[in-house]
C-alpha cells in the first residue's frame, strides 16, 4: 500500500537533508526531486515541505530563479505549515526575485556598489 511509499518518501527526504547538512547541495537537490516525483504521483501531503527543502538547496547553490519557482510551489502545498509560510527566505525570493510582487522593502537583485546611495 501507500504506507511503503510514505516511508520511501520520508527516507529519501531524510537522506537529502543529510546531504544538505553536509553541504552537498547538488546531491540534496537530486534527492529532493526524487522524493517530490513520488509525492506528486501519490498526491502526498508532504509535497509542501519537499518543495521547501528543494528551494533551500537551490538557494544554497545560487540558483535563485529555480528556487523562487519551488518556493511558490512550497507555499501552494504548505497546508498551513508556518515554517514555510513565514519563511523570510521565501518572502525574500518573492519580493526580490519577482518584479510582479510589490513588497515594502525590495531586495536588490544585485548589489550595485557604483552609484548606490
C-alpha positions, 0 to 999 in steps of 0.5 A, a space after each residue: 500500500 501507500 504506507 511503503 511509499 510514505 516511508 520511501 518518501 520520508 527516507 529519501 527526504 531524510 537522506 537529502 537533508 543529510 546531504 544538505 547538512 553536509 553541504 552537498 547541495 547538488 546531491 540534496 537537490 537530486 534527492 529532493 526531486 526524487 522524493 517530490 516525483 513520488 509525492 506528486 504521483 501519490 498526491 502526498 501531503 508532504 509535497 509542501 515541505 519537499 518543495 521547501 527543502 528543494 528551494 533551500 538547496 537551490 538557494 544554497 547553490 545560487 540558483 535563485 530563479 529555480 528556487 523562487 519557482 519551488 518556493 511558490 510551489 512550497 507555499 501552494 502545498 504548505 497546508 498551513 505549515 508556518 515554517 514555510 509560510 513565514 519563511 523570510 527566505 521565501 518572502 525574500 525570493 518573492 519580493 526580490 526575485 519577482 518584479 510582479 510582487 510589490 513588497 515594502 522593502 525590495 531586495 536588490 537583485 544585485 548589489 550595485 556598489 557604483 552609484 548606490 546611495 
